[in-house]
Amino acid sequence: MVPVRYNFRSVIERRATSLMTVLGVALVAMIFIIVFGFTAGFNQSLHNAGHDRNWIVLARGVPSENESYVPHPALEAIRTLPEVTLDGEHHALVSAESLAGVNVSRTRGAKEFALLRGVDPIAQEVHPNFRLVQGHWPIRGNGEWVVGRKVLAHYPYLTPGNGFHYGHRDWKIVGVFADNDSARESEIWTDRQDLRNERHWDQGSACLHLVINAGTAEEFAHAIRSDGRFTLEAETETEYYAGQEKVAAQLRALGLIVAIALGIGATFGGMNTMYTAVTRRGREIGVLRVLGFSRTDILGSFVLESAMLGVAGGVTGVMLATIIAWVTGLTSRTMSIGAMFFSYQPTVRAIVAGVAVAAVIGITGGLMPAVRASRVGITGALREA
């Protein structure tokens, strides 16, 4: 096997071409890391919203809460099911929730929507990670809101004490809540009765969030599915929010298309670099063969050298992604997809993906030049000036 120090020396001697190859690969690695960091932040917000003990009931066949409708008789029937958990006062832990969009922009003609969720006080017990960090819970009849931390971070004017006009009345912001950095922190909560009165809705709701007794999941799902009076279906919150990650998958796919296009260019750039190296080092290859190194050794040495350039590009890409995230403030501010806010999270998986892709680009770009190097004849190589 050809000593690794030979490859290090070769890379250092070809500083200019090596640097260009490394930077090309680094650009691809950087894009991979940033794209995976965006989707990781989005997915984490959704993942944190789900709890294994909680279930969600929706109208059958609808993909999200926004498109669902659960009639009031169904709520009353589900509250009486033996699988539903009761609190200390023997109230069923079932939270009927209604949804509406609200334009929170203060600029005339601009549209910046947030999700307004109408809930009853029982919602504080159903959602175990919910907690008020400032102010108080909305009082029925007063037209009051509590805003999620991410909403407040994105719209600083929605602070407790301020008012906001929505529909036919003025509403007052009376608190801020947290929910384990989940998607619910992208919402505004109000009393469900007040929201129903404002929108002139009946007593039905968009969905039900509830807690069931341990070990009764199968019985509960069957009870919901087999009730001929309603067309509803139930699943765990974890399953529901996992299904909402399709948006993140689409975002990742778009980013990867750009990264792949750049990756193809970087691969050809690396290939050109290594072909040039083979041409210039024909005599060295001949000497290596005379010293007893086989064609396989030569092949492996050039592939290793190309992989080294790829890994160097990956590490450089990690540094570039970190610098760009710091300069642009990606790690300290919220971004949005639709009405959901999330933060950029450069996870270990994102970093590993960037470095791995860079290594693959390096190996792929160096494979064909390495094959050519292994086929260089001893006699012809040693005759070169």
N, C-alpha and C positions, 0 to 999 in steps of 0.2 A: 504493500500500500504506500502511495506517495505521501510523504510527511505533510501534515496540515500547514506547517510554517511556510512551505513552498507556496501554498495558495494565499496566505496572508501577505507574503512579500509581493506576489503578483498583483494583488488588489491594490496595495499601497503604491506600487510603481505606476499603475494606471489610474492616477488620482482623478483626473478630469472625467474620463469615461465612467469610472466607477461611481463618482459622485452623481453624475447625471442619471445613471441607472438607479441608484439608491433613491434619489429624489422622485423619480417617476413612480417607483413602487411605493414610496412613502405616501404619495398623494392618494393612491388607491386605498392603502391601509387606513389613512386618516378618514376617508369617506365611510369606509366600513364601520369604523369605531363610532363616528358621529351618528350614523344611521341607526346602528344597534343601540346607542345610548339614548336616542329619542324614543325608539320603540320600547326599550326597557323601562323608561320612565312612565310611558303611557300604560304599559301592561301592569306595572307595579301599582299604579293608582287603581286600576280595575281589580287586581288581585286582592288588594287591601280592603276593598268594599265588600267582598264576600266573606261569610263566616260559616263554618261547617255545620253549626247547630241551627242556622237559619234557612228557611225555605222561602221561595217566592211563588205566588200564584198569579198566573196571567190568563188572558183569554186564549183559547186553544189556537195554535197556528201562527201567533204573532211573534216577531223576533225580539221585541223590546217593550219596555214599560210604556213608552210614548204612544204606542199603537194599540194598547190594550184597554179593555173595559171590563170591570168586574161589577155585576149588579149588586145592589144592597142586600137582597135576600141571600145571595151566595155568601156574603160576609157573615150574616147572622147564622147561617147553617154551619159554616166552617168553625166559627167560635165554639160551637157545641161538640165538635169532634173530640173523642177521648184522647186522641194522639197529641192534641195541642196542649202545650205547657201553660200552667196557671201561675200567676204571681202570688205574692204573700196574701193578697186580698181576694184571691180566687177569681181574678180577672184574666181572661184568655189573652196570651201574649200574641195578639194579632194587630198589626198596624195597617189600616187602610190608608192608602196614599194616592193623592191626585197630583197631576203634573201640568204645568203650563210654562210657556216660554215668555220671558220678559226682556224687553230691550232696555239694557241698563246704560246705554250711551247717553251722555249729556250734550252731545253735539247734534244739532238739528240735521235730520236727513241721514245720519249714520245709524248703522245697525250692529249692535254688539249684544248677542243674546246670552242670557244665563237661564238655567233651569230653576223654576220656582216650584217647590214641592210642598203641597199642603198635607199636614200630618196632625194626628191627635197626640196628646201628651204621652200615650202608651209607647210611642215610637222611641222615646228615650230609653225604655227598658228593652225593647225588641232589638235595637242596634247596640250591641254591647260596647263598642268602642266610641260611641258618641259622648261628647262632653262639652259643656259650655265653658269657654275660656274667658268670656267677658259678657257682662250684662245678664239678662234674664230671659226666660222662656216666653214666647208670644202669648199674650192674654187674649182669649177669645173676645171678639167684638171690638177690639181696639185697633185692628189693622196694623199688626206689628210683624216685623221680619227679624230673623237671625241669619247671618251670612256665614258661609264657610270660609276658612282661613285663606284658601286659594283664590276665592272670589275677591276677598279684601285685598290680597296681595296684588291682584291684577287691576282692580278698580279701587284705589285708595280712598275715593270719596264716599264709598259705601260704609262709612264708619258709624258705630253706635252713636245715636243722638241726631243723626242727619235724617232728613225725610226724602221720600222718593215718590213721584207721581206714577201710578200704574192703574190702567183701566179708568174708573170713574172717581177715584179717590186718591188721597195722599196716604202713604204708608210710612211708618216710622221704623227705623232700624234700632233694635234694642239689644242686640247681642251678637257675639261671634262664637262659632263652634268649631271643634276639631273632630276628626274621625279617623285617626291612625293614618293620616296622609292618603286617604282614599279618594275615590272619585266623588264621594258625597261632599267633600270639601269644596267642590266646584259648584255647589248648589246654594240656593237661598231657601230657607224653610219658613213657613208661616202656618197659622192655624187652618186646618182643612175646612172648617165651617166658614171661615171668613173668605177663603178662596172660592168655595162653592157659591157663596152669595154674590161675590163679585162677578163670577163667570156665568151665573144663572144655571148651574149644573144641578142634576138630580142627586140623590144620595149615593149613587154608585161611585166607584173609584177606579183609578187606572190599574192598580195592582194591590196585592196584599203581601206584606212581609210578616213572617211569623216564626215562632219557635215551637218545635215539636219535641216530645219526650224521646229520650235515648232509646234506640232499638225499635222504633215504630215507623221508620222511614217507609218501608214497603207497604205497610198497612195504610199510611197516610196517602201515599201516591195513588194507591188503588182506590181509596175512598173518593179522591178528587176526580179521578179518571172515570169512575163508574157511575157517578151521580148524574142521572139522566136529566135532572132539572137544569143543569148548567153545562156549558161547553168550556171547561177550564182545564188547565194542566199545571202541574207543580214540578219544580226542580229545586235543588239546593242553590243558594246564592252563589256558591263557588262555581257551580256548573254554568249558571246564568252569566256571570261576569266573564268567565272564560270564553263564552260564545261571543261576547261583545268585542273580543280582541281582534276581530276580522279587520277592523279599521287599521290597527297597528300592522297587521300583516300586509295590507295594501301599501301602507307607507313604506314598510321595509322593502317591498318588491320594487317600488319606484326608485328608491335609493340604490338598490342593488343593480338595477338596470344601468344606471349611470356608472356605478363602480365597475361593473363588468366591462362596459365599453372602454373605460380608462384602463382596466386591467389588461385588456387585449393589446392596447397600445403599449403599456409597460412591458408586456411579455415580448413583443417584437423589439422594443428598445433593448431589453436585456439580451435577446437573441443576437442582435446586431453587435452589442458589446462583446459578447463571448466569441462570435465569429471573427471579429477583429483580433481578439486575443489569440485565437488559434492560428490565424494567419501570421501574426507577428512572432509567435513562439514555436514555429515549426522546428527550428533547430533544437530548442530546449526539449521538445517532445522526443526528437530523435535521440538526444543524450539520455533521457530517461529510459528509453527502450534499450539502449546499449547497456545501461546499468542494471538491466534485468527486470524492469517493471513491465508487466503485461499490458495488453490492450485494455483489459478490464480495469486495471489500476489507473490507467490514463483516463478512461471513461469516468470512473468514480471520482477522480480528482477534479475534473472540470465540472461535473455536476455539483460537487461539494462547494466549489468556488462560486458557482452561480447561486447556490442555496445561501451561501454566506452573504452575498449581495442582497438577496431577497429578505433575509432575516434582518439585516442592517436597515433595509428600507422599512420593514415592519416596526422596528424599534423607533426609527425616526418618525414614522407615522403616528405612533403613540404620543411622542413628544409634541408633534405638530397639533394633534387633536387636543391635547391638554392645554397648549398655549392658546389656541383659537378659542376654546371653551372659556378660558380665563379672561382673555381680552374682550370677548363679546358678552361676557356675563351669563353664559348658558347655564352654569352651575348654580347661579344665585337668583334666577328669575323664572317665572312660570311662562309656559307656552300653551297654546290651545289647539285642539282639534274639535271643531264644532263648539259645543258649550262645555267641554271638559278641559280643565287645566292640569298640567303636569310639569314635572321638572326633568331636565336632562340628567341621565344617570349613566356615567361611563363604567359599567359593570365589568367584572373580571371576564365574563363571557364575551363582551364586546371587544375588549383588548386582545383576548386570545384569538378571536375571529380575525381581527385585523392582522396580527402577526402571522397567523396560519395562512391566510390568503397571500400575504407577501411572500412567504416561503414557497408556496405552490407556484406563484408567478416566477420566482427565481429559478426553481427547478425546471419548470416547463420551458422557460426561455433558454436555459442552458443545456437542455437534453440533446437537441440536434447538433449544436456545435461540439458537444462532448463526443458524440458518435463520430463526427468528422475528425476530431483530434485523435481518437483511438485508431482510426484507419490510416493515419499518416505513416508512410513507409520509412524505415530507418535510413536506408541509403539516400533517398531523395531529400530527407530532412537534413542530414548531415552535410549535403552538398550546398545548402543554402548559405549565402554570404552573411 
